[in-house]
Amino acid sequence: MSQQQPGRAGADGQVVVVTGASGGVGRATARAFGARGAAVALLARGEEGLARAADEVRDAGGTALPLNVDVSDHAAVDAAADRVERELGPVSVWVNTAFSTVFAPVTEVKAEEFRRATEVTYLGFVHGTLAALRHMEPRDAGTIVQVGSALAYRGVPLQAAYCAAKHAIQGFHESLRCELLHNKSGVRVTMVQLPGLNTPQFTWVKSRLPRNPRPVAPVYQPEVAARGILYAADHPERREHWVGGSTVATLLGDKFAPGLLDRYLARTGIQGQQTDRERSPAQPDNLWKPADAHHDYGAHGEFDDEASSRSYQLWASHHHGLLAALGTAAATAVAATAVRRALS
């Protein structure tokens, strides 16, 4: 295991901050930036998960600076940003992905739990964004990636706290993007909407369901999300990036047939978000304190058997220019064939 110490900007010149980096999508994203040779600051609460995630970044070839931070604390996020700039150099990419939530019907979620989920999931993104802007705007350069979800547009049963926070992030993102465009700023902000993912959140999320929670199918591995996030960081001129065919279907369905989607989710959304296993009273709960403070859960959850490590939609999204050229070439060939036959 590498013992590389923090230093200045990584081999690729990038200094990257990833919140929620101790597990799931944040961890896979930090590791992917590390594989590029970036200097990665990892912000999270869980000390054991954070330490192992930093090891993975170093083993991948990057520089790691693990920072124990609760993103709901704006002063702590500001202090972390200042430390990153001192120890690693100017932040070029800031990725907001930290969240916490409650799986339960609305009437079974307490007011203080809604508040806590909002403070972490929505205000955590706001705090990270403000910290990034404070350093990026004077340089007129930098990219902020907001990690969203298909649920930023489409609410589903049992996830009101999460859906509401992601909807709020979407509105915040759109307002900020308009302001940056108005100011002709060199700072870019983009958002990545993700599908159901095989992450540890379903092991450690606070839940009042009778059975263990699970991601909405189809399920993708967190590395698929990480590839989408890195692509978004490289192409921040696009206001939004969609990852996964199910994300596309959900967003289009919500746009053109929201009422039908309401009824479909009413029939399928409750059972479809629970496994066949009864929930254990000993299940961890990371709403108020980290579940990975003394145990490392890694990037993957319990659904490796069904999770896909590839997305054809994501590939097509990243190669739309090539596909357009191939489509044009095919159409030209068909037209030429038709002309030859007409003249023969």
C-alpha positions as CSV (number, residue, x, y, z in Angstrom):
1,M,0.0,0.0,0.0
2,S,1.4,3.4,-1.0
3,Q,2.6,5.8,1.6
4,Q,2.7,8.8,-0.7
5,Q,2.3,12.1,1.1
6,P,0.2,15.0,0.0
7,G,2.0,17.4,-2.3
8,R,1.3,20.0,-4.9
9,A,-0.9,19.5,-8.0
10,G,-0.9,16.0,-9.5
11,A,0.9,14.7,-12.5
12,D,-2.0,15.8,-14.8
13,G,-2.0,19.3,-13.2
14,Q,-5.4,18.9,-11.6
15,V,-6.3,19.5,-8.0
16,V,-9.7,17.9,-7.4
17,V,-12.0,18.0,-4.4
18,V,-14.6,15.2,-3.9
19,T,-17.1,15.3,-1.1
20,G,-18.6,12.1,0.2
21,A,-15.4,10.4,-0.9
22,S,-15.3,7.6,1.7
23,G,-17.8,5.3,-0.1
24,G,-20.0,4.7,-3.1
25,V,-19.9,7.1,-6.0
26,G,-17.6,9.6,-4.3
27,R,-15.0,6.9,-3.6
28,A,-15.2,5.6,-7.2
29,T,-14.8,9.1,-8.5
30,A,-11.9,10.0,-6.3
31,R,-10.1,6.8,-7.4
32,A,-10.8,7.5,-11.0
33,F,-9.3,11.0,-10.7
34,G,-6.3,9.4,-8.9
35,A,-5.8,7.1,-11.8
36,R,-5.3,10.2,-14.0
37,G,-2.5,11.3,-11.7
38,A,-4.6,14.1,-10.1
39,A,-4.1,15.4,-6.6
40,V,-7.4,14.5,-4.8
41,A,-8.7,16.0,-1.6
42,L,-11.2,13.6,-0.1
43,L,-13.9,15.1,2.2
44,A,-16.0,12.7,4.3
45,R,-17.0,12.0,7.9
46,G,-16.0,8.3,8.3
47,E,-12.4,8.0,9.3
48,E,-11.8,4.4,8.4
49,G,-13.6,4.6,5.0
50,L,-11.8,7.9,4.3
51,A,-8.4,6.4,5.1
52,R,-8.9,3.4,2.8
53,A,-10.3,5.6,0.0
54,A,-7.1,7.7,0.2
55,D,-5.0,4.6,0.0
56,E,-6.9,3.6,-3.2
57,V,-6.2,7.0,-4.7
58,R,-2.5,6.7,-4.0
59,D,-2.4,3.1,-5.3
60,A,-4.1,4.3,-8.5
61,G,-1.3,6.8,-9.1
62,G,-2.7,10.0,-7.6
63,T,-1.9,12.2,-4.6
64,A,-4.5,12.0,-1.7
65,L,-5.4,14.4,1.0
66,P,-8.1,12.9,3.3
67,L,-10.0,15.5,5.3
68,N,-12.6,14.6,8.0
69,V,-15.4,17.0,7.2
70,D,-19.2,17.1,7.8
71,V,-20.4,19.1,4.7
72,S,-23.4,20.4,6.7
73,D,-20.9,22.6,8.6
74,H,-20.1,25.5,6.2
75,A,-17.2,26.7,8.3
76,A,-15.6,23.3,8.2
77,V,-16.0,23.1,4.4
78,D,-14.5,26.5,4.0
79,A,-11.5,25.5,6.2
80,A,-11.0,22.4,4.2
81,A,-11.0,24.4,0.9
82,D,-8.4,26.7,2.3
83,R,-6.2,23.7,3.4
84,V,-6.5,22.1,0.0
85,E,-5.3,25.3,-1.7
86,R,-2.4,25.6,0.7
87,E,-1.2,22.0,0.5
88,L,-2.2,20.8,-3.0
89,G,-2.6,24.0,-5.0
90,P,-5.4,25.8,-6.8
91,V,-8.6,23.7,-7.0
92,S,-9.5,23.0,-10.7
93,V,-12.4,20.7,-10.1
94,W,-14.8,20.4,-7.2
95,V,-17.3,17.5,-7.1
96,N,-20.2,17.6,-4.7
97,T,-21.6,14.1,-4.1
98,A,-22.0,13.7,-0.3
99,F,-25.5,13.0,1.0
100,S,-27.5,11.3,3.7
101,T,-31.2,10.4,3.8
102,V,-34.0,8.4,5.3
103,F,-35.9,5.5,3.6
104,A,-39.5,5.7,4.9
105,P,-43.0,6.9,4.1
106,V,-43.3,10.7,4.6
107,T,-45.5,10.3,7.7
108,E,-42.8,8.2,9.3
109,V,-39.9,10.6,8.8
110,K,-39.4,13.0,11.8
111,A,-39.1,16.8,11.2
112,E,-35.5,16.8,12.5
113,E,-34.6,14.0,10.1
114,F,-35.9,15.9,7.1
115,R,-33.9,18.9,8.4
116,R,-30.7,16.8,8.8
117,A,-31.0,15.2,5.4
118,T,-31.6,18.6,3.8
119,E,-28.5,20.1,5.6
120,V,-26.3,17.3,4.4
121,T,-27.6,16.6,0.9
122,Y,-28.8,20.1,-0.2
123,L,-26.9,22.5,1.9
124,G,-23.8,20.4,1.8
125,F,-23.7,21.0,-2.0
126,V,-24.3,24.7,-1.4
127,H,-21.5,24.9,1.1
128,G,-19.1,23.1,-1.2
129,T,-20.1,25.3,-4.1
130,L,-19.6,28.5,-2.2
131,A,-16.2,27.3,-1.0
132,A,-15.2,26.5,-4.5
133,L,-16.4,29.8,-5.9
134,R,-14.5,31.7,-3.3
135,H,-11.3,30.4,-4.7
136,M,-12.2,29.9,-8.4
137,E,-13.9,33.3,-9.1
138,P,-10.8,35.4,-8.5
139,R,-8.9,33.2,-10.9
140,D,-11.8,33.1,-13.4
141,A,-11.3,29.4,-13.8
142,G,-12.5,26.1,-12.5
143,T,-15.3,23.5,-12.7
144,I,-17.9,22.5,-10.2
145,V,-19.7,19.2,-10.8
146,Q,-23.0,18.7,-9.0
147,V,-23.8,15.0,-8.7
148,G,-27.5,14.6,-9.1
149,S,-30.0,11.8,-9.9
150,A,-33.0,11.1,-12.0
151,L,-34.8,11.8,-8.8
152,A,-33.7,15.5,-9.1
153,Y,-36.7,15.6,-11.5
154,R,-38.8,12.7,-10.5
155,G,-40.0,12.0,-7.0
156,V,-40.5,8.4,-5.9
157,P,-42.2,6.9,-2.9
158,L,-40.2,6.2,0.3
159,Q,-37.5,8.8,-0.7
160,A,-39.1,12.2,0.0
161,A,-36.1,13.5,1.9
162,Y,-33.7,12.6,-0.8
163,C,-35.9,13.6,-3.8
164,A,-36.7,17.0,-2.2
165,A,-33.0,17.7,-1.6
166,K,-32.0,16.7,-5.1
167,H,-34.8,18.9,-6.6
168,A,-33.4,21.8,-4.5
169,I,-29.9,21.1,-5.9
170,Q,-31.3,21.2,-9.4
171,G,-32.8,24.6,-8.9
172,F,-29.7,25.9,-7.2
173,H,-27.6,24.6,-10.1
174,E,-29.7,26.3,-12.7
175,S,-29.7,29.6,-10.9
176,L,-26.0,29.6,-10.5
177,R,-25.4,28.6,-14.1
178,C,-27.5,31.5,-15.3
179,E,-25.5,33.9,-13.1
180,L,-22.2,32.7,-14.3
181,L,-23.3,33.0,-17.9
182,H,-24.5,36.5,-17.3
183,N,-21.1,37.4,-15.7
184,K,-19.3,35.8,-18.6
185,S,-17.4,33.9,-16.0
186,G,-14.6,31.4,-16.7
187,V,-16.0,29.2,-13.9
188,R,-18.2,26.4,-15.2
189,V,-20.9,24.4,-13.4
190,T,-22.5,21.2,-14.7
191,M,-24.7,18.5,-13.2
192,V,-24.7,14.7,-13.6
193,Q,-28.0,12.9,-13.3
194,L,-27.4,9.3,-12.1
195,P,-29.5,6.0,-12.2
196,G,-29.9,3.4,-9.4
197,L,-26.4,2.4,-8.2
198,N,-24.8,-0.4,-6.2
199,T,-23.4,1.6,-3.4
200,P,-23.2,1.0,0.4
201,Q,-26.0,3.5,1.1
202,F,-28.5,0.7,1.2
203,T,-26.4,-1.0,3.9
204,W,-26.1,2.1,6.1
205,V,-29.0,4.4,5.3
206,K,-31.5,5.2,8.0
207,S,-34.6,3.1,7.2
208,R,-38.0,2.4,8.7
209,L,-38.9,-0.1,6.0
210,P,-39.9,-3.7,7.0
211,R,-37.3,-5.1,4.5
212,N,-33.8,-3.9,3.5
213,P,-33.8,-1.1,1.0
214,R,-32.4,-1.5,-2.5
215,P,-31.7,0.7,-5.6
216,V,-34.3,1.1,-8.3
217,A,-33.6,-1.4,-11.1
218,P,-31.7,-1.5,-13.4
219,V,-28.7,-1.2,-11.2
220,Y,-25.3,0.1,-12.3
221,Q,-21.9,-0.1,-10.6
222,P,-20.5,3.2,-9.1
223,E,-17.6,3.1,-11.6
224,V,-20.2,3.8,-14.4
225,A,-21.2,7.0,-12.5
226,A,-17.6,7.9,-11.9
227,R,-16.9,7.8,-15.7
228,G,-19.9,10.1,-16.3
229,I,-18.6,12.5,-13.6
230,L,-15.1,12.6,-15.1
231,Y,-16.5,13.2,-18.5
232,A,-18.7,16.0,-17.1
233,A,-15.6,17.6,-15.5
234,D,-13.9,17.5,-18.8
235,H,-17.0,18.9,-20.7
236,P,-18.5,21.4,-18.3
237,E,-20.0,23.5,-21.1
238,R,-22.9,21.1,-21.2
239,R,-25.5,22.1,-18.6
240,E,-26.4,18.5,-17.7
241,H,-25.2,15.0,-18.3
242,W,-27.4,11.9,-18.1
243,V,-26.0,8.5,-17.1
244,G,-27.8,5.3,-17.8
245,G,-30.7,4.3,-20.0
246,S,-33.0,4.2,-17.0
247,T,-32.2,7.9,-16.2
248,V,-33.1,8.9,-19.8
249,A,-36.4,6.9,-19.6
250,T,-37.3,8.4,-16.2
251,L,-36.6,12.0,-17.2
252,L,-38.4,11.7,-20.5
253,G,-41.3,9.9,-18.9
254,D,-41.6,12.6,-16.3
255,K,-41.6,15.3,-18.9
256,F,-44.2,13.8,-21.2
257,A,-46.4,11.6,-19.0
258,P,-45.9,12.6,-15.3
259,G,-49.4,11.4,-14.3
260,L,-48.9,8.0,-15.8
261,L,-45.5,7.8,-14.0
262,D,-47.2,8.7,-10.7
263,R,-49.5,5.7,-11.1
264,Y,-46.8,3.4,-12.2
265,L,-44.6,4.3,-9.2
266,A,-47.6,4.0,-6.9
267,R,-48.0,0.4,-8.0
268,T,-44.3,-0.6,-8.2
269,G,-42.2,1.8,-6.2
270,I,-42.8,0.4,-2.7
271,Q,-42.0,-3.2,-3.4
272,G,-39.4,-2.3,-6.0
273,Q,-37.2,-0.5,-3.5
274,Q,-37.1,-3.4,-1.0
275,T,-35.3,-6.7,-1.0
276,D,-36.8,-10.0,0.3
277,R,-34.7,-9.8,3.5
278,E,-36.2,-8.4,6.7
279,R,-34.4,-5.4,8.0
280,S,-32.1,-6.1,10.9
281,P,-32.4,-3.8,14.0
282,A,-28.6,-3.8,14.0
283,Q,-28.3,-2.2,10.6
284,P,-26.0,0.9,10.6
285,D,-27.5,4.4,10.4
286,N,-25.4,7.2,9.0
287,L,-27.8,10.0,9.3
288,W,-26.4,11.6,12.4
289,K,-22.9,9.9,12.5
290,P,-20.8,8.1,9.9
291,A,-21.3,4.4,9.5
292,D,-17.8,3.9,8.2
293,A,-16.0,5.5,11.2
294,H,-14.5,2.2,12.2
295,H,-15.5,-0.1,9.3
296,D,-14.7,0.3,5.6
297,Y,-17.6,-0.5,3.3
298,G,-15.8,0.3,0.0
299,A,-17.4,1.7,-3.1
300,H,-19.7,-1.2,-3.9
301,G,-22.9,-2.3,-2.1
302,E,-24.6,-5.7,-1.9
303,F,-25.9,-5.9,-5.4
304,D,-22.8,-6.9,-7.5
305,D,-24.7,-9.9,-8.9
306,E,-27.1,-7.7,-10.8
307,A,-25.2,-4.5,-11.2
308,S,-23.9,-3.6,-14.7
309,S,-20.4,-2.2,-15.1
310,R,-21.2,-0.6,-18.5
311,S,-23.8,1.7,-19.9
312,Y,-24.4,1.9,-23.7
313,Q,-26.3,5.1,-23.2
314,L,-23.3,6.7,-21.5
315,W,-21.0,5.5,-24.3
316,A,-23.4,7.0,-26.9
317,S,-23.6,10.2,-25.0
318,H,-19.8,10.5,-24.9
319,H,-19.5,9.7,-28.7
320,H,-22.5,11.6,-30.1
321,G,-20.3,13.3,-32.7
322,L,-19.1,10.0,-34.0
323,L,-22.6,8.5,-34.0
324,A,-23.9,11.6,-35.9
325,A,-21.1,11.2,-38.5
326,L,-21.8,7.5,-38.9
327,G,-25.5,8.3,-39.3
328,T,-24.8,10.9,-41.9
329,A,-22.5,8.5,-43.7
330,A,-25.1,5.7,-43.6
331,A,-27.8,8.1,-44.9
332,T,-25.5,9.2,-47.7
333,A,-24.7,5.6,-48.7
334,V,-28.4,4.7,-48.7
335,A,-29.2,7.8,-50.9
336,A,-26.3,7.0,-53.3
337,T,-27.6,3.4,-53.7
338,A,-31.1,4.7,-54.4
339,V,-29.7,7.1,-57.1
340,R,-27.7,4.3,-58.7
341,R,-30.7,2.0,-58.9
342,A,-32.9,4.8,-60.3
343,L,-30.3,5.5,-63.0
344,S,-29.6,1.8,-63.9
